[in-house]
């Protein structure tokens, strides 16, 4: 038997290496500023419905849905805008 027995450690070939910072291409992530404006429009529309048209319960519900959807859309789109940084070398 040889005195120098060195075994190589097998590396798994099934796992794929992922690159950090690589964003998935989606509709909101590709058109960030547009969705910020759309979210702010929904918020403004919901406030308009609350102030002028909220005497009907259906309009109150539509205003609440518009406010919630607008806030979530604007927040998510602005969060993805804040992640983007320009690196200069």
VMD Tcl script that builds the backbone (N, CA, C; Angstrom):
set m [mol new atoms 267]
animate dup $m
set s [atomselect $m all]
$s set {name element resname resid chain x y z} {
  {N N UNK 1 A 0.833 -1.184 0.000}
  {CA C UNK 1 A 0.000 0.000 0.000}
  {C C UNK 1 A 0.877 1.247 0.000}
  {N N UNK 2 A 0.505 2.216 -0.798}
  {CA C UNK 2 A 1.283 3.447 -0.809}
  {C C UNK 2 A 1.095 4.226 0.501}
  {N N UNK 3 A 2.118 4.924 0.881}
  {CA C UNK 3 A 2.042 5.684 2.130}
  {C C UNK 3 A 1.342 7.023 1.955}
  {N N UNK 4 A 1.301 7.516 0.751}
  {CA C UNK 4 A 0.690 8.814 0.497}
  {C C UNK 4 A -0.682 8.615 -0.136}
  {N N UNK 5 A -1.687 8.404 0.672}
  {CA C UNK 5 A -3.046 8.214 0.169}
  {C C UNK 5 A -3.820 9.514 0.350}
  {N N UNK 6 A -4.063 10.183 -0.713}
  {CA C UNK 6 A -4.869 11.399 -0.652}
  {C C UNK 6 A -6.072 11.219 -1.542}
  {N N UNK 7 A -7.234 11.406 -0.936}
  {CA C UNK 7 A -8.465 11.300 -1.706}
  {C C UNK 7 A -9.003 12.699 -1.972}
  {N N UNK 8 A -9.442 12.862 -3.181}
  {CA C UNK 8 A -10.056 14.133 -3.514}
  {C C UNK 8 A -11.491 14.156 -3.046}
  {N N UNK 9 A -11.880 15.302 -2.519}
  {CA C UNK 9 A -13.256 15.457 -2.066}
  {C C UNK 9 A -14.120 15.771 -3.289}
  {N N UNK 10 A -15.134 14.987 -3.469}
  {CA C UNK 10 A -16.001 15.183 -4.628}
  {C C UNK 10 A -16.907 16.385 -4.389}
  {N N UNK 11 A -16.966 17.248 -5.380}
  {CA C UNK 11 A -17.856 18.405 -5.261}
  {C C UNK 11 A -19.171 18.068 -5.954}
  {N N UNK 12 A -20.253 18.525 -5.384}
  {CA C UNK 12 A -21.543 18.217 -6.004}
  {C C UNK 12 A -21.719 18.984 -7.302}
  {N N UNK 13 A -22.108 18.290 -8.324}
  {CA C UNK 13 A -22.277 18.912 -9.631}
  {C C UNK 13 A -23.714 19.338 -9.878}
  {N N UNK 14 A -24.613 18.974 -8.990}
  {CA C UNK 14 A -26.023 19.268 -9.224}
  {C C UNK 14 A -26.408 20.665 -8.798}
  {N N UNK 15 A -25.681 21.269 -7.869}
  {CA C UNK 15 A -26.040 22.600 -7.401}
  {C C UNK 15 A -25.485 23.646 -8.355}
  {N N UNK 16 A -26.343 24.571 -8.725}
  {CA C UNK 16 A -25.914 25.656 -9.599}
  {C C UNK 16 A -25.542 26.855 -8.738}
  {N N UNK 17 A -24.485 27.518 -9.127}
  {CA C UNK 17 A -24.068 28.695 -8.383}
  {C C UNK 17 A -24.943 29.872 -8.795}
  {N N UNK 18 A -25.403 30.620 -7.799}
  {CA C UNK 18 A -26.218 31.793 -8.072}
  {C C UNK 18 A -25.402 33.041 -7.794}
  {N N UNK 19 A -25.659 34.041 -8.585}
  {CA C UNK 19 A -24.965 35.308 -8.438}
  {C C UNK 19 A -25.837 36.233 -7.611}
  {N N UNK 20 A -25.259 36.788 -6.553}
  {CA C UNK 20 A -26.025 37.717 -5.723}
  {C C UNK 20 A -26.172 39.033 -6.457}
  {N N UNK 21 A -27.329 39.652 -6.258}
  {CA C UNK 21 A -27.582 40.935 -6.888}
  {C C UNK 21 A -28.210 40.810 -8.262}
  {N N UNK 22 A -28.375 39.625 -8.758}
  {CA C UNK 22 A -28.996 39.419 -10.048}
  {C C UNK 22 A -30.506 39.407 -9.846}
  {N N UNK 23 A -31.203 40.429 -10.331}
  {CA C UNK 23 A -32.633 40.538 -10.130}
  {C C UNK 23 A -33.377 39.792 -11.225}
  {N N UNK 24 A -34.523 39.262 -10.847}
  {CA C UNK 24 A -35.367 38.621 -11.836}
  {C C UNK 24 A -36.023 39.693 -12.687}
  {N N UNK 25 A -36.169 39.403 -13.944}
  {CA C UNK 25 A -36.780 40.392 -14.816}
  {C C UNK 25 A -38.290 40.216 -14.756}
  {N N UNK 26 A -38.936 41.202 -14.207}
  {CA C UNK 26 A -40.385 41.205 -14.104}
  {C C UNK 26 A -40.926 42.513 -14.631}
  {N N UNK 27 A -42.224 42.629 -14.608}
  {CA C UNK 27 A -42.854 43.827 -15.160}
  {C C UNK 27 A -42.565 45.039 -14.286}
  {N N UNK 28 A -42.709 44.891 -12.966}
  {CA C UNK 28 A -42.481 46.032 -12.075}
  {C C UNK 28 A -40.998 46.369 -12.004}
  {N N UNK 29 A -40.135 45.367 -11.989}
  {CA C UNK 29 A -38.707 45.657 -11.889}
  {C C UNK 29 A -38.143 46.233 -13.178}
  {N N UNK 30 A -38.773 45.971 -14.311}
  {CA C UNK 30 A -38.257 46.530 -15.556}
  {C C UNK 30 A -38.799 47.935 -15.830}
  {N N UNK 31 A -39.986 48.272 -15.306}
  {CA C UNK 31 A -40.586 49.599 -15.494}
  {C C UNK 31 A -40.904 50.190 -14.126}
  {N N UNK 32 A -39.861 50.504 -13.376}
  {CA C UNK 32 A -40.019 50.921 -11.985}
  {C C UNK 32 A -40.720 52.264 -11.843}
  {N N UNK 33 A -40.243 53.262 -12.541}
  {CA C UNK 33 A -40.784 54.613 -12.378}
  {C C UNK 33 A -42.232 54.698 -12.836}
  {N N UNK 34 A -42.584 53.964 -13.853}
  {CA C UNK 34 A -43.963 53.953 -14.323}
  {C C UNK 34 A -44.891 53.407 -13.250}
  {N N UNK 35 A -44.465 52.350 -12.564}
  {CA C UNK 35 A -45.316 51.770 -11.535}
  {C C UNK 35 A -45.355 52.627 -10.276}
  {N N UNK 36 A -44.332 53.419 -10.033}
  {CA C UNK 36 A -44.412 54.385 -8.931}
  {C C UNK 36 A -45.500 55.406 -9.243}
  {N N UNK 37 A -45.533 55.904 -10.461}
  {CA C UNK 37 A -46.556 56.870 -10.861}
  {C C UNK 37 A -47.953 56.251 -10.864}
  {N N UNK 38 A -48.063 55.005 -11.289}
  {CA C UNK 38 A -49.368 54.329 -11.271}
  {C C UNK 38 A -49.848 54.150 -9.835}
  {N N UNK 39 A -48.950 53.775 -8.938}
  {CA C UNK 39 A -49.315 53.630 -7.535}
  {C C UNK 39 A -49.758 54.948 -6.928}
  {N N UNK 40 A -49.043 56.027 -7.241}
  {CA C UNK 40 A -49.440 57.337 -6.732}
  {C C UNK 40 A -50.772 57.798 -7.331}
  {N N UNK 41 A -51.031 57.421 -8.572}
  {CA C UNK 41 A -52.334 57.730 -9.166}
  {C C UNK 41 A -53.460 57.006 -8.427}
  {N N UNK 42 A -53.250 55.730 -8.088}
  {CA C UNK 42 A -54.269 54.997 -7.344}
  {C C UNK 42 A -54.505 55.604 -5.968}
  {N N UNK 43 A -53.443 56.071 -5.323}
  {CA C UNK 43 A -53.600 56.724 -4.021}
  {C C UNK 43 A -54.399 58.010 -4.172}
  {N N UNK 44 A -54.066 58.819 -5.167}
  {CA C UNK 44 A -54.797 60.069 -5.387}
  {C C UNK 44 A -56.254 59.801 -5.756}
  {N N UNK 45 A -56.491 58.775 -6.550}
  {CA C UNK 45 A -57.858 58.416 -6.933}
  {C C UNK 45 A -58.653 57.934 -5.721}
  {N N UNK 46 A -58.018 57.172 -4.847}
  {CA C UNK 46 A -58.692 56.710 -3.633}
  {C C UNK 46 A -59.025 57.854 -2.702}
  {N N UNK 47 A -58.124 58.827 -2.579}
  {CA C UNK 47 A -58.408 59.996 -1.739}
  {C C UNK 47 A -59.532 60.827 -2.340}
  {N N UNK 48 A -59.541 60.957 -3.659}
  {CA C UNK 48 A -60.639 61.669 -4.328}
  {C C UNK 48 A -61.981 60.985 -4.068}
  {N N UNK 49 A -62.005 59.669 -4.180}
  {CA C UNK 49 A -63.259 58.958 -3.927}
  {C C UNK 49 A -63.699 59.085 -2.476}
  {N N UNK 50 A -62.750 59.091 -1.555}
  {CA C UNK 50 A -63.104 59.229 -0.147}
  {C C UNK 50 A -63.668 60.616 0.162}
  {N N UNK 51 A -63.112 61.642 -0.459}
  {CA C UNK 51 A -63.553 62.990 -0.108}
  {C C UNK 51 A -64.849 63.396 -0.802}
  {N N UNK 52 A -65.043 62.992 -2.056}
  {CA C UNK 52 A -66.193 63.494 -2.802}
  {C C UNK 52 A -67.277 62.461 -3.071}
  {N N UNK 53 A -66.964 61.187 -3.121}
  {CA C UNK 53 A -67.948 60.181 -3.541}
  {C C UNK 53 A -68.199 59.101 -2.483}
  {N N UNK 54 A -67.838 59.330 -1.242}
  {CA C UNK 54 A -67.906 58.244 -0.265}
  {C C UNK 54 A -69.269 58.089 0.399}
  {N N UNK 55 A -70.323 58.768 -0.082}
  {CA C UNK 55 A -71.631 58.613 0.535}
  {C C UNK 55 A -72.251 57.256 0.227}
  {N N UNK 56 A -71.779 56.576 -0.785}
  {CA C UNK 56 A -72.251 55.233 -1.114}
  {C C UNK 56 A -71.232 54.216 -0.583}
  {N N UNK 57 A -71.728 53.115 -0.048}
  {CA C UNK 57 A -70.810 52.133 0.549}
  {C C UNK 57 A -69.952 51.439 -0.513}
  {N N UNK 58 A -70.464 51.330 -1.742}
  {CA C UNK 58 A -69.668 50.711 -2.802}
  {C C UNK 58 A -68.494 51.610 -3.181}
  {N N UNK 59 A -68.715 52.905 -3.205}
  {CA C UNK 59 A -67.629 53.828 -3.529}
  {C C UNK 59 A -66.602 53.873 -2.404}
  {N N UNK 60 A -67.056 53.726 -1.163}
  {CA C UNK 60 A -66.125 53.682 -0.046}
  {C C UNK 60 A -65.229 52.449 -0.152}
  {N N UNK 61 A -65.809 51.315 -0.518}
  {CA C UNK 61 A -65.022 50.096 -0.697}
  {C C UNK 61 A -64.043 50.215 -1.849}
  {N N UNK 62 A -64.482 50.816 -2.938}
  {CA C UNK 62 A -63.596 51.022 -4.089}
  {C C UNK 62 A -62.463 51.971 -3.729}
  {N N UNK 63 A -62.755 52.982 -2.920}
  {CA C UNK 63 A -61.713 53.911 -2.487}
  {C C UNK 63 A -60.683 53.201 -1.615}
  {N N UNK 64 A -61.136 52.341 -0.734}
  {CA C UNK 64 A -60.208 51.609 0.138}
  {C C UNK 64 A -59.340 50.646 -0.669}
  {N N UNK 65 A -59.944 49.950 -1.605}
  {CA C UNK 65 A -59.174 49.036 -2.457}
  {C C UNK 65 A -58.159 49.805 -3.286}
  {N N UNK 66 A -58.556 50.953 -3.808}
  {CA C UNK 66 A -57.643 51.775 -4.598}
  {C C UNK 66 A -56.490 52.298 -3.745}
  {N N UNK 67 A -56.789 52.728 -2.526}
  {CA C UNK 67 A -55.726 53.206 -1.637}
  {C C UNK 67 A -54.739 52.100 -1.293}
  {N N UNK 68 A -55.242 50.944 -0.948}
  {CA C UNK 68 A -54.364 49.829 -0.557}
  {C C UNK 68 A -53.508 49.376 -1.736}
  {N N UNK 69 A -54.137 49.214 -2.896}
  {CA C UNK 69 A -53.387 48.774 -4.081}
  {C C UNK 69 A -52.353 49.822 -4.494}
  {N N UNK 70 A -52.702 51.097 -4.397}
  {CA C UNK 70 A -51.772 52.156 -4.768}
  {C C UNK 70 A -50.580 52.240 -3.839}
  {N N UNK 71 A -50.832 52.111 -2.532}
  {CA C UNK 71 A -49.732 52.180 -1.573}
  {C C UNK 71 A -48.794 50.996 -1.754}
  {N N UNK 72 A -49.350 49.811 -1.920}
  {CA C UNK 72 A -48.508 48.620 -2.093}
  {C C UNK 72 A -47.702 48.700 -3.384}
  {N N UNK 73 A -48.336 49.117 -4.468}
  {CA C UNK 73 A -47.638 49.213 -5.754}
  {C C UNK 73 A -46.530 50.269 -5.713}
  {N N UNK 74 A -46.845 51.437 -5.172}
  {CA C UNK 74 A -45.850 52.507 -5.116}
  {C C UNK 74 A -44.696 52.133 -4.186}
  {N N UNK 75 A -45.000 51.519 -3.053}
  {CA C UNK 75 A -43.945 51.136 -2.120}
  {C C UNK 75 A -43.042 50.071 -2.718}
  {N N UNK 76 A -43.624 49.055 -3.341}
  {CA C UNK 76 A -42.808 47.989 -3.924}
  {C C UNK 76 A -41.958 48.508 -5.077}
  {N N UNK 77 A -42.539 49.359 -5.918}
  {CA C UNK 77 A -41.776 49.897 -7.047}
  {C C UNK 77 A -40.676 50.830 -6.564}
  {N N UNK 78 A -40.941 51.644 -5.543}
  {CA C UNK 78 A -39.899 52.532 -5.052}
  {C C UNK 78 A -38.817 51.759 -4.303}
  {N N UNK 79 A -39.176 50.644 -3.708}
  {CA C UNK 79 A -38.190 49.796 -3.037}
  {C C UNK 79 A -37.240 49.183 -4.052}
  {N N UNK 80 A -37.741 48.794 -5.209}
  {CA C UNK 80 A -36.860 48.242 -6.238}
  {C C UNK 80 A -36.020 49.338 -6.880}
  {N N UNK 81 A -36.501 50.575 -6.924}
  {CA C UNK 81 A -35.714 51.685 -7.448}
  {C C UNK 81 A -34.561 51.990 -6.502}
  {N N UNK 82 A -34.803 51.909 -5.193}
  {CA C UNK 82 A -33.766 52.238 -4.223}
  {C C UNK 82 A -32.630 51.226 -4.237}
  {N N UNK 83 A -32.870 50.001 -4.663}
  {CA C UNK 83 A -31.824 48.984 -4.697}
  {C C UNK 83 A -30.815 49.221 -5.810}
  {N N UNK 84 A -31.201 49.903 -6.860}
  {CA C UNK 84 A -30.333 50.086 -8.006}
  {C C UNK 84 A -29.262 51.130 -7.672}
  {N N UNK 85 A -28.005 50.739 -7.808}
  {CA C UNK 85 A -26.895 51.646 -7.543}
  {C C UNK 85 A -25.936 51.615 -8.725}
  {N N UNK 86 A -25.347 52.737 -8.992}
  {CA C UNK 86 A -24.342 52.830 -10.057}
  {C C UNK 86 A -22.970 52.731 -9.422}
  {N N UNK 87 A -22.181 51.777 -9.877}
  {CA C UNK 87 A -20.831 51.604 -9.341}
  {C C UNK 87 A -19.834 52.167 -10.341}
  {N N UNK 88 A -19.013 53.088 -9.857}
  {CA C UNK 88 A -17.974 53.651 -10.716}
  {C C UNK 88 A -16.629 53.148 -10.267}
  {N N UNK 89 A -15.824 52.810 -11.237}
  {CA C UNK 89 A -14.492 52.289 -10.922}
  {C C UNK 89 A -13.454 53.311 -11.272}
}
mol reanalyze $m
mol bondsrecalc $m
mol representation Tube
mol addrep $m
